[in-house]
């Protein structure tokens, strides 16, 4: 390899630089360096501040060319490259080259090799903190048909300790599951996999407030993964644009509606009435806001309308439904009917 490098270096200085970069990182990997040593060596080679950050820990290693970690404010990155492992982005590496940039091609090559080396270090000294998992293993952990020994083994292979409860989240979203898992489960471990049309996230803790916009999620409450999965799927059915994240514990007696046979719900007069007004999005939004708020004025605030306008709408909606919406019983009937109708259309 070294003889080939010498011959090629006589042909082109850029080729010489590229081969030196490749050989440099090959040597580092043979020496089994850790991340701080990898950052120090890279900063010396690049002759500028070099950084490594892993998404799982959130910690950034920034090293100056003299080999010392820098704690000053970071400069704009002149080049960045993601660190990937098992086709998942687990971090990033970058250069902070001030002034006029160096060779763009060599900087890109250096970062490519640094990212590959960082992924290898994470995998070697791990455990590798990837989020995506084998769907078959996740299904084994949450299936009601699994025996306890098989479930325990699956959870152990997924990285969960036997003495910690595992919460299950059912997700529908266009966002990647690993991105959602990293946001809402800051305490590791967290694993995710797609099952049919639903994404599954398993974690020891779930921060409900950290779900990004556009995500529908149901969170199970039970400590047993199979029960938590059933609860998470039920909670997911109750999500709405106004309430995109639902915790099963927060449903209370409303969860019983999920057990009502569809034919029974469809034949109910109140549910049938909701289906009739559903063709008018304005009426449906007004009724939804009123059921969620529980009062005329709070519904008006949600809809950004004057309360008199909302009152007129509700009066007409009530006539169409055959329900006196201003009465407590009428409000309960409307909310139950609206929820049952949504479950039919889930």
C-alpha positions as CSV (number, residue, x, y, z in Angstrom):
1,X,0.0,0.0,0.0
2,X,2.8,2.4,0.9
3,X,4.7,1.7,-2.3
4,X,1.6,2.3,-4.3
5,X,1.0,5.5,-2.5
6,X,4.5,6.7,-3.3
7,X,4.1,5.9,-7.0
8,X,0.7,7.7,-7.2
9,X,2.0,10.7,-5.4
10,X,4.4,11.4,-8.2
11,X,1.4,11.7,-10.6
12,X,-0.7,14.2,-8.8
13,X,-0.5,16.2,-5.5
14,X,-4.2,15.9,-4.9
15,X,-4.0,12.1,-5.2
16,X,-1.0,12.2,-2.8
17,X,-3.1,14.1,-0.3
18,X,-6.1,11.8,-0.6
19,X,-4.0,8.6,-0.2
20,X,-2.3,10.1,2.9
21,X,-5.7,10.8,4.4
22,X,-6.9,7.3,3.8
23,X,-3.7,5.8,5.2
24,X,-3.9,8.1,8.2
25,X,-7.3,6.8,9.2
26,X,-6.4,3.2,8.4
27,X,-3.6,3.6,10.9
28,X,-5.8,5.1,13.6
29,X,-8.3,2.3,13.3
30,X,-5.6,-0.3,13.6
31,X,-4.6,1.4,16.8
32,X,-8.2,1.2,18.1
33,X,-8.4,4.8,19.2
34,X,-11.4,6.2,21.1
35,X,-13.5,9.2,20.0
36,X,-11.4,11.9,21.8
37,X,-8.2,10.5,20.3
38,X,-9.8,10.4,16.9
39,X,-10.9,14.0,17.2
40,X,-7.4,15.1,18.3
41,X,-5.7,13.3,15.5
42,X,-8.2,14.7,12.9
43,X,-7.7,18.3,14.2
44,X,-4.0,18.0,13.8
45,X,-4.4,16.6,10.3
46,X,-6.9,19.2,9.2
47,X,-5.1,22.0,10.9
48,X,-8.3,23.5,12.2
49,X,-10.9,22.9,14.9
50,X,-12.6,19.5,14.4
51,X,-15.8,18.3,16.0
52,X,-17.6,15.0,16.7
53,X,-21.2,14.8,18.1
54,X,-23.3,11.7,18.8
55,X,-27.1,12.3,18.9
56,X,-27.5,9.6,21.6
57,X,-25.4,11.5,24.2
58,X,-25.8,15.1,22.9
59,X,-22.1,15.7,23.8
60,X,-19.9,17.5,21.3
61,X,-16.1,16.9,21.2
62,X,-14.3,20.0,19.7
63,X,-10.6,19.8,19.4
64,X,-8.2,22.5,18.2
65,X,-5.1,21.7,16.1
66,X,-2.8,21.7,19.1
67,X,-4.7,18.7,20.5
68,X,-6.6,20.4,23.3
69,X,-10.4,20.5,23.7
70,X,-11.8,23.9,22.9
71,X,-14.7,25.2,25.0
72,X,-15.1,28.6,23.3
73,X,-18.1,29.4,21.1
74,X,-18.2,27.2,18.0
75,X,-17.5,28.8,14.7
76,X,-19.6,28.2,11.7
77,X,-18.8,24.7,10.2
78,X,-17.0,24.9,6.9
79,X,-17.9,21.3,6.1
80,X,-20.0,18.6,7.8
81,X,-20.7,14.9,7.3
82,X,-23.2,12.6,9.1
83,X,-22.1,9.6,11.0
84,X,-24.2,6.6,10.0
85,X,-24.4,3.1,11.5
86,X,-26.8,0.4,10.3
87,X,-28.2,3.0,7.8
88,X,-29.2,5.3,10.7
89,X,-27.7,8.7,11.3
90,X,-26.2,8.6,14.8
91,X,-24.2,11.8,14.8
92,X,-22.1,14.3,12.8
93,X,-18.5,15.4,12.3
94,X,-17.4,18.8,11.1
95,X,-14.5,21.2,10.5
96,X,-14.4,24.8,11.6
97,X,-11.9,26.1,9.1
98,X,-11.6,29.9,9.4
99,X,-10.9,32.4,6.6
100,X,-10.4,31.0,3.1
101,X,-11.3,27.3,2.9
102,X,-8.7,24.6,2.2
103,X,-9.1,22.0,-0.5
104,X,-12.8,21.2,-0.6
105,X,-12.2,17.7,-2.0
106,X,-9.6,16.8,0.7
107,X,-11.9,18.3,3.5
108,X,-14.8,16.2,2.2
109,X,-12.5,13.1,2.1
110,X,-11.2,13.7,5.6
111,X,-14.7,14.0,7.0
112,X,-15.9,10.9,5.2
113,X,-13.1,8.9,6.7
114,X,-13.6,10.5,10.1
115,X,-17.3,9.7,10.0
116,X,-16.5,6.0,9.1
117,X,-13.9,5.8,11.8
118,X,-16.3,7.4,14.4
119,X,-19.0,4.8,13.5
120,X,-16.5,2.0,13.9
121,X,-15.5,3.3,17.3
122,X,-19.1,3.6,18.5
123,X,-19.8,0.0,17.3
124,X,-16.6,-1.3,18.9
125,X,-16.9,0.3,22.3
126,X,-20.7,0.6,22.2
127,X,-23.3,-0.5,22.8
128,X,-24.1,1.1,19.4
129,X,-26.9,3.6,20.2
130,X,-29.0,3.0,17.2
131,X,-32.7,3.4,17.5
132,X,-34.1,1.2,14.7
133,X,-34.4,-2.4,15.5
134,X,-35.4,-5.7,13.9
135,X,-39.2,-5.6,13.4
136,X,-39.4,-9.3,14.2
137,X,-37.7,-8.8,17.5
138,X,-39.9,-5.9,18.4
139,X,-43.0,-7.8,17.5
140,X,-41.8,-10.7,19.7
141,X,-41.4,-8.3,22.6
142,X,-44.9,-6.8,22.4
143,X,-47.0,-9.7,21.0
144,X,-49.7,-11.2,23.3
145,X,-48.8,-14.6,21.8
146,X,-45.2,-14.6,23.1
147,X,-44.4,-16.5,26.3
148,X,-42.6,-14.7,29.0
149,X,-39.3,-16.4,28.4
150,X,-39.3,-15.4,24.7
151,X,-40.4,-11.9,25.6
152,X,-37.6,-11.5,28.2
153,X,-35.0,-12.7,25.7
154,X,-36.3,-10.3,23.0
155,X,-36.2,-7.4,25.4
156,X,-32.7,-8.3,26.5
157,X,-31.5,-8.5,22.9
158,X,-33.0,-5.1,22.3
159,X,-30.9,-3.7,25.1
160,X,-33.5,-3.4,27.9
161,X,-32.7,-4.3,31.5
162,X,-34.9,-6.9,33.1
163,X,-35.7,-4.7,36.2
164,X,-37.0,-1.7,34.2
165,X,-40.5,-1.2,32.8
166,X,-40.8,-0.8,29.0
167,X,-43.3,1.7,27.7
168,X,-44.7,1.2,24.2
169,X,-45.8,4.0,21.8
170,X,-47.8,3.5,18.7
171,X,-47.0,6.2,16.1
172,X,-48.3,7.4,12.7
173,X,-46.1,10.0,11.1
174,X,-44.2,10.8,7.9
175,X,-41.1,11.5,10.0
176,X,-38.5,8.8,10.4
177,X,-39.1,6.7,13.5
178,X,-35.5,7.0,14.8
179,X,-35.9,10.8,14.8
180,X,-39.1,10.7,16.8
181,X,-37.6,8.1,19.2
182,X,-34.5,10.3,19.8
183,X,-36.7,13.3,20.6
184,X,-39.3,11.8,22.9
185,X,-37.1,9.3,24.7
186,X,-34.0,11.2,25.9
187,X,-33.2,8.5,28.4
188,X,-31.8,5.4,26.7
189,X,-32.4,2.7,25.7
190,X,-35.0,3.3,23.0
191,X,-35.8,1.1,20.0
192,X,-38.2,1.5,17.1
193,X,-39.6,-0.5,14.2
194,X,-42.4,-0.3,11.7
195,X,-45.2,-2.9,12.0
196,X,-47.7,-2.8,9.2
197,X,-49.0,0.8,9.0
198,X,-48.0,1.7,12.6
199,X,-44.7,2.6,14.0
200,X,-43.6,1.1,17.4
201,X,-41.3,2.8,19.9
202,X,-40.1,1.0,23.0
203,X,-38.5,3.0,25.8
204,X,-38.1,3.1,29.5
205,X,-39.3,6.7,29.6
206,X,-41.4,8.9,27.2
207,X,-41.6,12.7,27.3
208,X,-45.0,13.4,25.9
209,X,-44.2,17.1,25.4
210,X,-41.4,16.4,23.0
211,X,-43.4,14.8,20.1
212,X,-42.8,17.0,17.0
213,X,-45.6,18.6,15.0
214,X,-47.5,16.3,12.6
215,X,-47.0,13.1,14.7
216,X,-50.0,11.1,15.9
217,X,-49.0,9.0,18.9
218,X,-50.7,6.7,21.5
219,X,-48.8,6.0,24.7
220,X,-49.4,2.8,26.7
221,X,-49.5,2.8,30.5
222,X,-48.9,-0.8,31.5
223,X,-45.5,-2.1,32.5
224,X,-46.0,-5.3,30.5
225,X,-45.0,-4.6,26.9
226,X,-47.8,-6.7,25.4
227,X,-50.5,-4.8,27.5
228,X,-48.8,-1.5,26.9
229,X,-48.9,-2.2,23.1
230,X,-52.6,-2.8,23.2
231,X,-53.2,0.3,25.2
232,X,-50.9,2.4,22.9
233,X,-52.9,1.2,19.8
234,X,-56.2,2.1,21.6
235,X,-54.8,5.6,22.6
236,X,-53.7,6.2,19.0
237,X,-57.3,5.7,17.8
238,X,-58.4,8.6,20.0
239,X,-55.9,11.1,18.6
240,X,-57.1,14.1,16.7
241,X,-55.5,17.2,15.0
242,X,-56.4,19.1,18.2
243,X,-55.0,16.3,20.4
244,X,-52.3,14.5,18.4
245,X,-50.7,12.7,21.4
246,X,-52.9,10.6,23.8
247,X,-51.8,8.8,26.9
248,X,-53.9,5.7,27.6
249,X,-54.2,6.7,31.3
250,X,-55.7,10.0,30.3
251,X,-58.6,8.3,28.5
252,X,-60.2,6.9,31.6
253,X,-63.7,5.6,30.9
254,X,-63.5,6.9,27.3
255,X,-61.3,3.9,26.5
256,X,-64.4,1.8,26.9
257,X,-65.7,3.3,23.6
258,X,-63.0,1.4,21.7
259,X,-64.6,-1.8,22.8
260,X,-68.1,-1.0,21.4
261,X,-68.8,-3.1,18.3
262,X,-68.8,-1.0,15.1
263,X,-72.3,-2.0,14.1
264,X,-73.6,-0.9,17.5
265,X,-71.9,2.5,17.3
266,X,-72.9,3.0,13.6
267,X,-76.6,2.4,14.5
268,X,-76.7,4.8,17.4
269,X,-78.8,7.9,16.6
270,X,-76.3,10.4,18.0
271,X,-73.4,8.9,16.0
272,X,-75.6,8.9,12.9
273,X,-76.4,12.6,13.5
274,X,-72.6,13.4,13.8
275,X,-72.1,11.6,10.5
276,X,-74.6,13.9,8.8
277,X,-73.0,17.1,9.9
278,X,-69.5,15.8,9.2
279,X,-69.9,17.0,5.6
280,X,-69.6,20.5,6.9
281,X,-66.0,21.0,8.1
282,X,-66.9,24.3,9.8
283,X,-69.7,22.7,11.9
284,X,-67.4,19.7,12.8
285,X,-64.6,22.1,13.9
286,X,-67.0,24.2,16.0
287,X,-68.4,21.1,17.7
288,X,-65.0,19.7,18.3
289,X,-63.7,22.9,19.9
290,X,-66.9,23.1,22.1
291,X,-66.5,19.5,23.2
292,X,-62.8,20.0,24.0
293,X,-63.2,23.3,25.8
294,X,-66.4,22.5,27.7
295,X,-67.7,26.1,27.5
296,X,-68.8,28.6,24.9
297,X,-66.2,31.3,25.6
298,X,-63.3,28.9,25.7
299,X,-64.4,27.4,22.4
300,X,-64.6,30.9,21.0
301,X,-61.0,31.4,22.1
302,X,-59.9,28.2,20.4
303,X,-61.6,29.1,17.2
304,X,-60.5,32.8,17.4
305,X,-64.1,33.9,16.9
306,X,-66.5,36.1,18.9
307,X,-68.5,34.1,21.4
308,X,-71.8,35.3,19.8
309,X,-70.7,33.8,16.4
310,X,-69.9,30.5,18.1
311,X,-73.2,30.6,20.0
312,X,-75.2,30.9,16.7
313,X,-73.2,28.1,15.2
314,X,-73.8,25.8,18.2
315,X,-77.5,26.6,18.2
316,X,-77.9,25.5,14.6
317,X,-75.6,22.4,15.2
318,X,-77.7,21.4,18.2
319,X,-80.9,21.6,16.1
320,X,-79.3,19.4,13.4
321,X,-78.1,16.9,16.0
322,X,-81.3,17.0,18.0
323,X,-79.2,17.6,21.1
324,X,-79.4,20.6,23.5
325,X,-75.7,21.4,23.5
326,X,-75.9,24.0,26.3
327,X,-77.1,21.4,28.8
328,X,-74.5,19.3,30.6
329,X,-76.1,16.1,29.4
330,X,-76.2,17.4,25.9
331,X,-72.5,18.2,26.0
332,X,-71.7,14.7,27.2
333,X,-73.8,13.1,24.5
334,X,-72.2,15.2,21.8
335,X,-68.7,14.4,23.0
336,X,-69.4,10.7,23.2
337,X,-71.0,10.6,19.8
338,X,-68.2,12.6,18.2
339,X,-65.6,10.3,19.7
340,X,-67.5,7.2,18.6
341,X,-67.8,8.5,15.1
342,X,-64.1,9.2,14.9
343,X,-63.3,5.7,16.1
344,X,-65.5,4.3,13.3
345,X,-63.5,6.4,10.8
346,X,-60.1,5.6,12.3
